[in-house]
Amino acid sequence: MNTQTITFHHAVKKPVIPQSWRVDEVVALFDLPFADLMYRAQQVHREHFDPNQVQLSTLLSIKTGGCSEDCGYCPQSAFHSTGVEDRKMLELDAVVTAAKAAQAAGADRFCMGAAWREPSEADMLSVVEMVKAVRGLGMETCATLGMLNDVQTDQLKEAGLDYYNHNLDTSPEFYGDIISTRDYQDRLDTLERVRRAGMHVCSGGIVGMGENLTQRAQLLAQLANMNPYPESVPINNLVKVEGTPLAETADLDPLDFVRTIAVARITMPSARVRLSAGRQQMSDAIQALCFLAGANSIFYGEQLLTTGNPEVERDRALMDKLGMYPFADKH
């Protein structure tokens, strides 16, 4: 009998009983010897997913720059001088063209991001048409548009939006050091509205912003204790952009980033844990460790919202070296 078929035949998720994670329990995971943490994360990963499969998402900025929020990491904030121009929203045709190109390159999810505090009624009319058009291509759809009200979440659900991304960014305790124009509760309220509307939640955070280990654990506990926790959890490594308040922040040790991936996998077993911003600065070896730690989704393409991303060819070459394949491929 083919043992590979036994081990990797399918990626059916086992039902997960919600677990409440105390912050000290999450800290204890971070404190495990590296080999023990990786072994535990790999066990959890294999219980819920094919360990060699990676989901590919492509992110397009449909409205760039001029955001009225003061997020300390963000080059799109109107509070920071980073050289990012305030541009008008893209036309529908341009979005569809980008989605078709992403699909042709192997992506199965297309994410649309806009630099707003919250969308206006006119903005929503345009976004709804974009969601419908991308959904019509047969791709999963995701959007990140800032805060939403109940009417807007219903509009997006009706348009066919599969996922809504709204990151918590960091822990409640560290949040005020990064952002002053929006409360933590505002983020939680938007995520609750997304859930009530019946869409999947994509929510994660950014590490390497100067937070300590306990604050990193607090972020993951906050995410893991949602009921249910997010189906998609992007873990971003801070991309330092000149002109932002965090431009001179000390680099996070790459192995600490790998540990964060592993702890996210253990605490949110059936979520897609996504390597997001900061991947361009990672070596192939660190990315391989992240996959071993339980990451099984990446942003795929040459650009994120305003920062670079590893090229498609490099990603494909890395997946080939690791024997990994996209979610959309039939194996």
Buried (B, 14 or more C-beta within 10 A) or exposed (E): EEEEEEEBEEBEEEEBEEEEBEBEBBBEBBEBEEEEBBBBBBEBBBEBBBBBBBBBBBBBBBBBBBBBBBBBBBBBBBBBEBEBEEBEBBEBEEBBEBBBEBBEBBBBBBBBBBBBEBBEEEBBEBBBBBBBBBBEEEBBBBBBBBBBEEEBBBBBBEBBBBBBBBBBBBBBBBBEBBBEEBEBEBBBBBBEBBBEBEBBBBBBBBBBBBBEBBBBBBBBBBBBBBEEBBBBBBBBBBBBBEEBBBBEBEEBEBEBBBBBBBBBBBBBBBBBBBBBBBBBBBEEEBBBBBBBBBBBBBBBBEBBBBBEBBBBEEBBEBBEEBEBBBBBEEE
